[in-house]
Amino acid sequence: MQDKKPSLFPSMKLVAIAAVAGLIAGGVAVYMKETADGNGNDQVATSDCAPAAAAIARLTPFATGQVAAFVPAATPQALTLPPFKNAAGKDITLADFPGRVQLVNLWATWCVPCREEMPALNALEKALGGEKFQVTAINLDTGDDTKPKEFLKEIAVDALALYHDPTLSSFNALKKAGVAMGLPATVLVDGKGCMLGAMNGPAAWESDDAKALIKAAIGEGA
């Protein structure tokens, strides 16, 4: 793959944070050997995730450059997350988007790297979002969704749907599974809810490197 010109995002501060995330990526890889076991949303049995191995093989060479801290799954595992709220306050799960690869990102308004990362996630959704792929950004602010809603409006994030988990159950499920070490935490899942890989820390999701990774996951040429 040809080297890509670095994006203007992230800031130097985010680059430093992402570098630390890259150093701990080896530890994150441990989760790939175990089945995540969150609560509710029992989407798919791990035994049904075997076909996801092909997608993992496709995307692995693209975990480089701006997304070098992304850790492809050693073996496909089912991701189980508790229900979270949509903008209407209705409980939904990842299974409500069948057949769609999802970049599941956990964030909060009090998390500085999360705040700086949101425009890049918005740009990725604008570029590649559709029937095959979506960014599912789940906000973890406690209380109602007023603060995250105002924040997204303030920074002109207009392509991402607002999902909200004030109980932090999503984070706790990923933490229990050994996936999330802090925020932001991001997991890539296929259309059946099988984990393809994960990342701790921010990334330049609007970069060519990130787009190539996602295109490989959905089976499109880089």
C-alpha positions in Angstrom: 0.0 0.0 0.0 1.3 3.4 -0.9 2.2 5.8 1.9 -0.5 8.4 2.5 0.2 12.1 3.2 -0.6 12.7 6.9 -3.9 14.4 7.6 -4.1 17.8 9.3 -6.0 15.9 12.1 -5.2 15.0 14.8 -3.5 17.8 16.7 0.0 17.2 18.0 -1.6 16.5 21.4 -3.8 13.8 19.9 -0.8 12.3 18.0 1.0 11.9 21.4 -2.1 10.3 22.9 -2.4 8.0 20.0 1.2 7.0 20.3 0.6 5.9 23.8 -2.4 3.9 22.6 -0.1 2.2 20.1 2.3 1.2 22.8 -0.5 -0.5 24.8 -2.1 -2.1 21.7 -0.4 -5.4 22.4 -2.2 -5.6 25.7 -5.5 -4.8 24.1 -5.0 -7.7 21.7 -5.6 -10.1 24.6 -9.3 -9.5 24.4 -9.4 -11.0 20.9 -8.7 -14.4 22.4 -11.8 -14.3 24.7 -15.5 -13.8 24.1 -16.8 -10.4 25.2 -19.6 -10.9 27.6 -21.7 -7.8 28.1 -25.3 -7.8 29.2 -28.3 -8.0 26.9 -28.2 -7.7 23.2 -27.3 -11.3 22.7 -26.8 -10.7 19.0 -24.9 -13.7 17.7 -23.1 -16.8 19.0 -19.3 -16.6 18.7 -19.4 -19.9 16.7 -21.4 -18.0 14.0 -18.5 -15.5 13.7 -16.1 -17.7 11.8 -16.9 -16.1 8.4 -15.7 -12.8 9.8 -12.1 -14.2 9.6 -12.1 -13.2 5.9 -12.8 -9.6 6.7 -10.1 -9.5 9.4 -7.6 -10.9 6.9 -8.6 -8.1 4.4 -8.3 -5.2 6.8 -5.2 -6.3 8.8 -2.7 -4.9 6.2 -4.4 -1.5 6.5 -4.0 -1.1 10.3 -1.1 1.3 9.7 -0.3 5.0 9.5 -3.0 7.1 11.2 -4.8 3.9 12.4 -1.7 1.9 13.4 -3.0 1.5 16.9 -6.0 -0.4 15.6 -5.7 -4.1 16.7 -7.3 -6.6 14.3 -9.0 -9.6 16.1 -6.9 -12.7 16.3 -10.1 -14.7 15.9 -13.6 -13.4 15.3 -15.7 -13.0 18.5 -19.3 -11.9 19.1 -19.7 -8.4 20.6 -22.4 -8.1 23.1 -23.4 -4.7 24.4 -26.3 -3.6 26.6 -29.1 -1.5 25.0 -28.5 2.3 24.6 -30.7 5.2 23.8 -31.3 6.8 20.4 -32.2 10.5 19.9 -35.8 9.7 20.6 -34.9 8.1 24.0 -35.8 4.6 22.7 -33.7 1.6 23.7 -31.8 0.1 20.7 -28.9 -2.3 20.3 -26.3 -2.9 17.7 -28.5 -5.6 16.3 -30.9 -2.9 15.1 -28.5 -2.3 12.2 -28.2 -5.8 10.7 -25.9 -6.3 7.7 -24.0 -3.1 8.4 -20.4 -2.8 9.5 -20.3 -0.5 12.5 -17.4 1.5 13.9 -18.7 1.7 17.5 -17.1 4.6 19.4 -17.6 5.3 23.1 -17.1 9.0 24.0 -18.0 11.7 26.5 -18.1 15.5 26.5 -15.7 15.6 29.5 -13.1 13.5 27.5 -10.8 16.0 25.7 -9.5 13.5 23.1 -13.1 12.4 22.4 -14.1 16.0 21.8 -11.3 16.5 19.3 -12.0 13.2 17.6 -15.7 13.8 16.9 -15.2 15.9 13.7 -13.1 13.2 12.2 -15.7 10.5 13.0 -18.3 12.9 11.4 -16.2 13.2 8.3 -15.8 9.4 8.1 -19.6 9.0 8.3 -20.1 11.5 5.6 -17.6 9.8 3.3 -18.5 6.2 3.8 -21.8 6.0 5.7 -24.6 4.2 4.1 -26.2 0.7 3.8 -22.8 -1.0 4.2 -21.3 1.0 7.0 -22.0 3.5 9.8 -20.3 5.2 12.7 -22.2 4.4 15.9 -20.9 6.9 18.4 -22.3 6.2 21.9 -22.1 9.1 24.3 -21.5 8.2 28.0 -22.5 11.5 29.7 -24.6 10.9 32.8 -28.0 12.5 33.0 -30.1 13.4 29.9 -28.7 14.0 26.4 -28.8 17.8 26.5 -25.1 18.4 27.0 -23.9 16.0 24.2 -26.6 17.3 21.9 -25.5 20.9 22.4 -21.8 20.0 22.0 -22.4 18.2 18.7 -24.4 21.2 17.4 -21.7 23.6 18.6 -18.9 21.8 16.6 -21.2 21.3 13.6 -21.3 17.5 13.7 -24.2 16.9 11.4 -23.8 13.4 10.1 -23.6 11.3 13.3 -26.8 10.1 15.0 -26.9 10.8 18.7 -26.8 7.7 20.8 -26.6 7.9 24.6 -25.8 5.5 27.4 -26.0 7.5 30.7 -25.5 4.3 32.7 -22.0 3.7 31.2 -23.1 0.1 30.7 -21.5 0.0 27.2 -18.1 1.0 28.6 -18.4 -1.4 31.5 -19.2 -4.3 29.2 -16.1 -3.5 27.0 -13.9 -3.0 30.0 -15.0 -6.4 31.5 -14.2 -8.0 28.1 -10.7 -6.4 28.2 -11.5 -4.1 25.2 -11.8 -0.7 26.7 -9.0 0.8 28.9 -10.4 4.4 28.8 -12.0 6.9 26.4 -12.3 7.1 23.5 -12.7 3.4 22.9 -13.6 2.1 19.4 -14.6 -1.4 18.2 -15.2 -2.4 14.6 -17.9 -5.0 14.1 -19.3 -6.7 11.0 -22.9 -6.9 9.9 -23.6 -9.9 12.3 -22.1 -8.2 15.4 -18.8 -10.0 15.2 -15.7 -8.0 16.4 -13.2 -7.3 13.7 -10.8 -5.3 15.8 -10.5 -2.5 18.3 -8.6 0.7 19.3 -8.1 2.6 22.5 -7.4 6.3 22.1 -8.2 8.7 19.3 -7.5 8.4 15.6 -7.7 10.5 12.4 -10.8 8.7 11.2 -11.2 11.1 8.3 -7.7 10.1 6.9 -7.0 8.0 3.9 -5.6 5.3 6.1 -8.8 5.1 8.1 -10.9 5.0 5.0 -8.8 2.2 3.5 -9.3 0.2 6.7 -13.0 0.6 6.6 -13.3 -0.1 2.9 -11.3 -3.4 3.4 -13.7 -4.3 6.2 -16.8 -3.9 4.0 -15.1 -5.6 1.1 -14.4 -2.6 -1.2 -11.1 -1.8 -2.8 -8.8 0.7 -1.1 
